């Protein structure tokens, strides 16, 4: 369900605000759509209910209609609609920073939605092609040029590793790739579509480098916003079970508040959120950060399994050893410039050693 521009909701199509803005990304919509006052229907009555499960009761509670003053509401149901069947966080209609509508104030800073739009309908991963990409962002009164010519390709079943030191521009590259930042020059296409168009049609599994969900949320509540509300309850439960089993999250960990969990547990919860629904494009920004050795082994297994399911996986890290174990090809990104062709681990190690 996509929100449209109207006098009732005030939403317009646009890109998301940058991560460093005063009103940065909030949680996925607490309520994907509300029924209008004229219909009298509510999200609670119109949404399909989950199968009763005491261990996963947080999922059903998380989908209830938010109370007054909730973080987000992506549009209203039209008077002609008889039922509400929203999709998972269709953020194509979110306003840019500085133009938020009344009642949509972001309460959380730095929390980036990892899963968007409808479920992936393609059986194979998309072809990603970036050519001559230049990107910059504003820092106060200055504009910082981060990317100065990035070129790389990725296809179905491939694991492409982007390796570079801290501050090389890996996060900025992924923000352009996922449609969070408009490039200054160059092209970025996913199956010959713009990133924003692709994510609206197929969805993207994105794990950001820094992700701070609301401190009161549990992992159950986080994952409840990743399942697709437009499918049956049995399929939602199946996707939930698959995502938690892949990341090794048990029932006790899922019920615990994220503020009480370790960094590695929070990263695993966000990874499970990104993998829900088996997206065909998976973008992982510094996924090995904060993970202990067993969790790193499990993450490498998840990456390899995603590639085996014909997904396109793009991973960035400054840890060359971890990326070299899973990547089918690697690119070096340093000081905003990327290598023209895939390079081997020895070349990257030598280049990183020579940098001051």
C-alpha positions, -999 to +999 in steps of 0.1 A: +000+000+000+016+032-011+007+065+004-003+092-021-002+130-019-035+143-007-049+168+017-057+141+042-023+128+048+002+153+033+027+127+022+048+132-010+072+110-028+108+118-019+140+105-006+148+098+030+167+123+052+204+119+056+217+099+086+232+130+103+202+152+101+184+165+131+154+144+122+170+112+111+155+078+104+129+065+128+116+031+132+096+013+106+061+026+106+045+018+139+013+017+120+016+012+082-018+027+076-047+041+096-083+040+087-099+074+081-123+088+106-151+085+081-148+047+078-144+041+115-122+011+109-089+006+127-057-011+120-063-036+148-096-048+133-085-048+096-051-064+099-048-102+098-040-116+132-010-138+140-015-174+150-015-176+188+019-184+201+029-174+237+066-173+228+059-148+199+031-128+215+051-097+210+045-099+172+008-096+176+010-068+202+034-049+180+009-047+152-018-030+172-028+005+162-005+030+179-017+053+206-020+090+202+013+106+194+029+075+178+060+079+157+047+073+122+015+067+102+020+062+065-011+077+051-048+070+057-072+045+042-094+060+016-132+061+021-137+037-008-115+010+007-132-018+025-102-033+041-066-023+049-038-045+035-006-027+041+028-037+029+059-037+050+071-001+055+066+014+021+089+043+027+088+056-008+064+083+004+085+095+033+093+132+032+129+145+032+144+161+062+129+195+071+095+188+055+079+164+079+041+165+081+023+172+114+021+142+137+051+124+120+079+136+142+108+112+143+116+102+178+146+080+171+179+091+156+202+069+136+178+039+132+177+030+095+150+008+081+166-023+067+136-039+048+113-019+026+083-022+003+068-055-009+085-089-009+110-098-036+092-114-065+122-122-086+137-157-085+172-143-091+191-114-077+193-081-096+222-068-116+239-039-099+259-015-120+276+017-107+296+039-131+316+071-124+298+077-091+305+110-073+287+118-041+290+144-013+271+156+017+268+188+037+286+190+071+275+223+086+284+250+062+308+228+042+302+202+016+324+172+019+333+153-013+333+116-003+331+096-035+352+107-065+346+080-091+333+046-080+327+018-105+317-018-098+293-045-109+275-072-090+252-100-103+230-128-091+246-153-068+277-131-063+291-118-031+309-085-038+332-072-010+340-035-007+372-032+014+386+001+026+398+019+057+376+039+080+364+071+063+370+058+027+333+063+017+318+028+021+288+040+040+282+068+016+284+044-013+257+022+003+235+051+010+235+059-027+230+023-036+199+020-014+185+054-024+192+073+008+215+098-010+213+113-044+247+112-063+263+144-076+273+126-109+275+092-124+249+064-125+236+038-101+212+012-116+197-020-102+182-041-129+182-009-151+161+009-125+169+036-100+175+024-064+143+041-052+123+024-079+138-010-073+131-009-036+095+000-042+090-029-065+111-056-049+125-044-016+161-044-003+176-061+027+199-035+043+220-038+074+234-004+083+267+002+102+250+019+131+214+010+140+197+022+172+162+009+175+141+023+204+156+012+237+124-002+250+119-026+220+127-062+222+140-082+192+105-096+188+091-062+183+119-053+159+112-083+138+075-078+139+080-047+117+100-067+092+074-094+083+051-086+054+016-079+066+001-086+031+006-124+034-010-151+055-003-155+092+013-189+086+037-175+060+046-146+083+053-171+111+074-192+088+095-162+077+100-152+113+111-187+124+135-189+094+151-155+101+156-162+139+170-197+133+195-184+107+209-158+131+208-180+162+183-159+183+165-180+209+132-172+226+149-157+257+170-134+236+140-124+215+120-113+245+148-093+261+149-055+257+175-045+232+190-020+256+199-049+279+214-069+251+250-069+240+262-052+208+266-086+191+230-096+200+217-063+186+236-067+154+222-102+150+187-089+155+192-063+128+206-090+105+176-111+111+154-081+103+173-076+070+170-112+059+132-116+066+114-125+034+146-136+016+153-103-003+171-107-036+194-077-029+212-078+004+235-049+014+255-053+046+275-024+059+303-035+083+283-066+094+313-081+113+316-052+137+309-062+173+305-099+166+323-126+185+340-155+166+310-179+167+287-151+154+311-143+127+311-179+115+273-178+115+273-146+096+296-160+069+272-189+066+242-167+062+260-147+034+270-178+016+234-192+019+219-160+006+242-162-025+232-198-029+196-187-031+206-165-061+206-133-042+230-104-049+250-097-018+272-067-013+294-065+018+316-037+031+342-039+058+376-027+068+384-063+079+401-078+049+403-114+063+366-117+069+355-103+035+381-125+017+365-156+031+330-150+017+335-127-013+336-139-049+352-106-059+366-076-040+371-040-047+393-015-029+378+018-019+403+044-006+399+081-002+367+081-023+382+062-053+375+026-062+397+002-081+387-002-117+385-039-115+383-066-088+415-072-070+429-100-049+435-099-012+473-094-015+469-063-036+444-048-011+466-057+018+496-040+002+476-009-007+462-006+028+497-011+044+511+018+023+485+043+034+496+067+061 
